[in-house]
Structure formats: C-alpha cells, structure tokens
C-alpha cells in the first residue's frame, strides 16, 4: 500500500513522463533492493528474542576438524531446546548468544552480528546482478536513457484519420494484417 502511494505521488508530481539515465535507474533500483533487505532483517530482529546457549559435540573426534555437526542447547523460560547445527568447532562448549523468534522458540540460531547482518548480504548479489543486467543490457536505447511515459488515452478515436483503427491498436498492425 505504501509503495503504491509513493508511486502515485511520483506520477502526480512528474505529470506525463519521467526520464532516467541508466545509471540513475540502476542506483534507484539498488537503493530499493537494500531498503527491502534491511526492512526484512530489521523486522525479523524486532520479532526475535535472545538467550544464552552452548554447543555440544556428539563425537569428540570431530573437534579436531575445523567444522563439525554439533547440537545447540538453550533454555527459553524453563524449557530446554536443542537444534542441530554445522559450525566451527572452536565454538564448542562456550557460552553463545542464541536468537530465536518469539513465536517459534524451537528454531534457535547462533547469533553474531557478522552472520546475521553481513554474511546474509551475500544473498543480495543475485538480485543486484539481475538488476544490473536488466538496466545496462536489456533497457538500451540510443540516448542511454529510459523514458517512462504516463499518457492517458480516451476510449474514443483520436482523430478522423484513425477512424478505422481502435485507439489501443499499435501502429502498423492493420497494415501487417492486410498483407
């Protein structure tokens, strides 16, 4: 709803059309991708709660490796939860900060600022690459600009010369159909 209101405000302000260079269009899209990403992360963070937990390694021989399958144990209220995780063995048997959704305390995760905020930004690479390809390769014109026109057309015929062609029919369609 908010996005629709924003688009309608922009359309009203600029009247019949907008012109964007590819660079500015890319930057606007990039900004929108980051805003949506951070909105989702902040929303999840606000709905989360935190507690302390401990990683326990089931097979002590796996502690010699860099990463291993372990179990994360933590308490929410008076109830104990356990979640299987695959993570660095150096974290085993140390107190850890655990993040869980208030509505699903059984889905706990080890919380670090790096893994929650920065590591998850790697998922932004795919939409950024697709957006960049769309803007810089597909939306190509001779001026390097993308023009968005907002024209309103009446359902009536535009002129006497176009009396046989409906308003919504693109130019040249009738000529192709006659051939």
KOLVEX-686418 format. One line per 10 residues: number of its first residue (from 0); for each residue x, z, y of C-alpha. Coordinates in nm, 4 decimals, decimal comma, padded with zeros to 6 digits. Last residue first. Example, Ala and Ser with C-alpha at 12.3 -4.5 7.8 and 13.67 -1.06 7.14 Angstrom:
BEGIN
1) 01,3670/00,7140/-00,1060 ~ 01,2300/00,7800/-00,4500
% end
This chain:
BEGIN
178) -00,0658/-04,6299/-00,8303 ~ -00,3815/-04,4734/-00,6772 ~ -00,2913/-04,1195/-00,7943 ~ 00,0522/-04,1427/-00,6338 ~ -00,1007/-04,2462/-00,2986 ~ -00,3611/-03,9656/-00,3187 ~ -00,0950/-03,7011/-00,3820 ~ 00,1273/-03,8236/-00,0975 ~ 00,0595/-03,5395/00,1409 ~ -00,0488/-03,2172/-00,0286
168) -00,4198/-03,1526/-00,0959 ~ -00,5427/-02,8280/00,0644 ~ -00,7121/-03,0008/00,3579 ~ -00,9068/-03,2429/00,1399 ~ -00,8139/-03,6120/00,1781 ~ -01,0843/-03,8696/00,2540 ~ -01,1349/-03,7749/00,6194 ~ -00,7645/-03,7393/00,6897 ~ -00,7670/-03,9883/00,9745 ~ -01,0642/-03,8109/01,1379
158) -00,8620/-03,4965/01,1696 ~ -00,8051/-03,1595/01,0097 ~ -01,0979/-03,1645/00,7673 ~ -01,2825/-02,8355/00,7419 ~ -01,1686/-02,5435/00,5261 ~ -00,9680/-02,4228/00,8210 ~ -00,6000/-02,3742/00,7891 ~ -00,3983/-02,0685/00,8827 ~ -00,0267/-02,1114/00,9131 ~ 00,2257/-01,8493/00,8183
148) 00,5527/-02,0309/00,7913 ~ 00,8592/-01,8912/00,6193 ~ 01,1765/-02,0704/00,7118 ~ 01,4876/-02,0154/00,5070 ~ 01,8020/-02,1147/00,6841 ~ 02,1238/-02,2874/00,5798 ~ 02,0427/-02,5803/00,8076 ~ 02,0219/-02,8458/00,5318 ~ 01,8195/-02,6290/00,2962 ~ 01,9100/-02,4149/00,0003
138) 01,6923/-02,1417/-00,1466 ~ 01,8249/-02,1864/-00,5010 ~ 02,1950/-02,1212/-00,4634 ~ 02,2596/-01,8588/-00,1951 ~ 01,9297/-01,6712/-00,1927 ~ 01,8362/-01,6912/-00,5599 ~ 02,1904/-01,6424/-00,6835 ~ 02,2336/-01,3390/-00,4583 ~ 01,9024/-01,1904/-00,5732 ~ 01,9951/-01,2404/-00,9400
128) 02,3379/-01,0852/-00,8827 ~ 02,1887/-00,7900/-00,6925 ~ 01,9227/-00,7404/-00,9611 ~ 02,1902/-00,7289/-01,2350 ~ 02,4428/-00,5141/-01,0474 ~ 02,1914/-00,2401/-00,9668 ~ 02,2179/-00,0952/-01,3189 ~ 02,5745/00,0043/-01,2299 ~ 02,4177/00,2366/-00,9727 ~ 02,3374/00,4728/-01,2634
118) 02,7005/00,5765/-01,2677 ~ 02,6787/00,6856/-00,9046 ~ 02,3736/00,9092/-00,8772 ~ 02,3095/01,0797/-01,2107 ~ 02,6471/01,0346/-01,3777 ~ 02,8586/01,1183/-01,0749 ~ 02,6470/01,4069/-00,9520 ~ 02,6618/01,5692/-01,2946 ~ 02,3638/01,6718/-01,5009 ~ 02,3674/01,6884/-01,8804
108) 02,0234/01,5726/-01,9854 ~ 01,7119/01,7526/-02,1062 ~ 01,4109/01,5806/-02,2593 ~ 01,2379/01,8832/-02,4207 ~ 01,1450/02,0150/-02,0740 ~ 00,8949/01,7315/-02,0290 ~ 00,6581/01,8017/-01,7340 ~ 00,9237/01,9901/-01,5382 ~ 01,1645/01,7044/-01,5968 ~ 01,5011/01,8207/-01,7241
98) 01,8473/01,8569/-01,5742 ~ 02,1145/02,0618/-01,7537 ~ 02,4174/02,2136/-01,5791 ~ 02,6887/02,2878/-01,8313 ~ 02,8530/02,6043/-01,9662 ~ 03,1423/02,5085/-02,1926 ~ 03,1403/02,4934/-02,5735 ~ 03,2013/02,1195/-02,5832 ~ 03,2685/01,9418/-02,2522 ~ 03,6133/01,8212/-02,3628
88) 03,4428/01,6359/-02,6481 ~ 03,3103/01,3685/-02,4151 ~ 02,9534/01,2585/-02,4840 ~ 02,7018/01,1492/-02,7443 ~ 02,3940/01,3668/-02,7138 ~ 02,1392/01,5259/-02,9495 ~ 01,8912/01,7497/-02,7631 ~ 01,8137/02,1109/-02,8447 ~ 01,5550/02,3296/-02,6736 ~ 01,5195/02,7072/-02,6726
78) 01,2045/02,8715/-02,5375 ~ 01,2044/03,1885/-02,3313 ~ 01,1772/03,0173/-01,9946 ~ 01,3585/02,6897/-02,0419 ~ 01,6656/02,7505/-02,2553 ~ 01,9484/02,5092/-02,3362 ~ 02,1306/02,3618/-02,6348 ~ 02,2976/02,0194/-02,6191 ~ 02,3916/01,8908/-02,9637 ~ 02,7016/01,6837/-03,0288
68) 02,7959/01,3338/-03,1397 ~ 03,1533/01,2689/-03,0377 ~ 03,3751/01,1342/-02,7639 ~ 03,7546/01,1551/-02,7101 ~ 03,8308/01,2435/-03,0729 ~ 03,9897/01,5678/-03,1919 ~ 03,6557/01,7464/-03,1489 ~ 03,5192/01,5217/-03,4256 ~ 03,6985/01,7365/-03,6837 ~ 03,4806/02,0315/-03,5736
58) 03,1696/01,8595/-03,7102 ~ 02,8488/01,9991/-03,5596 ~ 02,9787/02,0055/-03,2022 ~ 02,7857/02,2378/-02,9726 ~ 02,7240/02,1542/-02,6084 ~ 02,6014/02,4407/-02,3923 ~ 02,3220/02,4718/-02,1369 ~ 02,2402/02,6116/-01,7960 ~ 01,9150/02,5272/-01,6169 ~ 01,7811/02,2739/-01,3719
48) 01,4380/02,1426/-01,2759 ~ 01,3341/01,7882/-01,2121 ~ 01,0387/01,6398/-01,0174 ~ 01,2480/01,6238/-00,6990 ~ 01,5339/01,4507/-00,8828 ~ 01,2963/01,1916/-01,0325 ~ 01,1572/01,1078/-00,6878 ~ 01,5085/01,0998/-00,5413 ~ 01,6224/00,8539/-00,8104 ~ 01,3187/00,6268/-00,7683
38) 01,3462/00,6228/-00,3889 ~ 01,7210/00,5648/-00,4196 ~ 01,6703/00,2523/-00,6297 ~ 01,3831/00,1193/-00,4156 ~ 01,5874/00,1655/-00,0966 ~ 01,8935/00,0040/-00,2575 ~ 01,6982/-00,3051/-00,3676 ~ 01,5310/-00,3290/-00,0246 ~ 01,8686/-00,3173/00,1504 ~ 01,9990/-00,5939/-00,0731
28) 01,6881/-00,8003/00,0005 ~ 01,7374/-00,7589/00,3761 ~ 02,1089/-00,8367/00,3397 ~ 02,0394/-01,1531/00,1380 ~ 01,7817/-01,2695/00,3931 ~ 02,0319/-01,2045/00,6727 ~ 02,2986/-01,4102/00,4964 ~ 02,0603/-01,6906/00,4043 ~ 01,9588/-01,7228/00,7666 ~ 01,6027/-01,6163/00,8249
18) 01,3336/-01,7850/01,0270 ~ 00,9906/-01,6324/01,0588 ~ 00,6595/-01,8015/01,1254 ~ 00,3161/-01,8097/01,2829 ~ 00,2988/-01,4776/01,4621 ~ 00,6138/-01,2702/01,4499 ~ 00,4477/-00,9372/01,5219 ~ 00,1384/-00,9943/01,3095 ~ 00,3412/-01,1048/01,0095 ~ 00,5740/-00,8074/01,0446
8) 00,2822/-00,5646/01,0653 ~ 00,1162/-00,7298/00,7623 ~ 00,4380/-00,6978/00,5625 ~ 00,4711/-00,3278/00,6516 ~ 00,1074/-00,2598/00,5611 ~ 00,1539/-00,4348/00,2274 ~ 00,4681/-00,2307/00,1600 ~ 00,2814/00,0914/00,2375 ~ 00,0000/00,0000/00,0000
% end
